[in-house]
Amino acid sequence: MLSAIRRGLISSNVVLEKIMPLLTPTAIVVGVLNEAALLPFTWLVPWIFAFMTLIGSLKSNFRDLLAVLSKPQKLIILLIILHVVMPLIGWLAAMAFFPGDPYTVTGYVLLFAIPTGVVSVVWVSMHGGNIALTLALILIDTLLSPLVVPGTLYLLMGASVQIEIGEMMRGLLYMVVLPSVAGMLLNQFSKGKVTAVCGPPLAPFVKVGLFTVVSINGASIARYLKHPDGKLALIIAVTFVTVVLGYVIGAVVSRRLRWDYKDAVAVQFNSGMRNLSAGAVLAVKYFPPAVALPVISGMLFQQILAACSGMFIRSRAKRLLQAGLEAESLVHPGGPKVTPAEGRISL
């Protein structure tokens, strides 16, 4: 019976991965439509999120982390994109379109100050990217988040809004850092057995947890979403453009530096994706509701953009592979065709 339950959970995870682009937008709609029913469960959100982080971190281990840290160039470049370039872009865009509105500006800074998304592992693995680099980035970014997130908000916003730095750091420590370390230690000391045995059947609970967290956070700002106006439309438009820029910058950087296919995939997804559920939790818990709007609006299309980015990656890889085969046939006419290794395709 246990084996049947395990197979059922693994099968359900496959289905959930296929509908990932629709998962978070649907959760927001559910939250808005069930505001009264879901608001009493707001206290559960940090606990659900900590559980999601623990499960997502079971794939991490010290060996892969040390391998990436021994050659940290790509990791450093990713961190610069995530926590220097994108927060500045978000801040400048918000200052240009929402001058005199410190809460909305704070929302955009928070949107791009939060760590890269744990769910990026799913997209990177689906498209054959560098999993070790992705997991190392998630772990390092997560461990630094209690310093990076409040620090970025303070540097860019200063005294414009009241920031509970100490409380925010404590929240990130309990919700993100400690569960991540616990997951990595479980994987390390079990020599991968925990990941092999528990990882696949627990994976669907991450998606269910994500849906639950987004629904509850959607209920928290339902009064804004139920009465859309021109400002909300502008927030959604600005969020869409700035989030797209994250993917574009990742793609351009990897192409300029001539990184191979696996690294390019990891850079592109991790530059564009954010841990928006964590951002929404922070926004709802430590700021006025208006701060959550840019973060929540990002949930409307982050997974859809990830799917579009994956289609672009696949399309470009096929074109490059075909070009490589044609070049090989010209060099060796009539000879055996040599298929370039996917890991050597430069995006």
LINVEN-V82063 format. One record per helix or strand of 2 or more residues. SS is the DSSP state (alpha for helix, beta for strand). FROM is the first residue (numbers start at 1). LEN is the number of residues. If there is no record, write none. Layout:
SS_FROM_LEN / SS_FROM_LEN
This chain:
alpha_2_17 / alpha_20_14 / alpha_35_5 / alpha_42_18 / alpha_62_9 / alpha_73_25 / alpha_102_12 / alpha_120_7 / alpha_131_27 / alpha_165_25 / alpha_193_28 / alpha_222_4 / alpha_230_27 / alpha_261_12 / alpha_276_11 / alpha_289_11 / alpha_302_30 / alpha_342_3
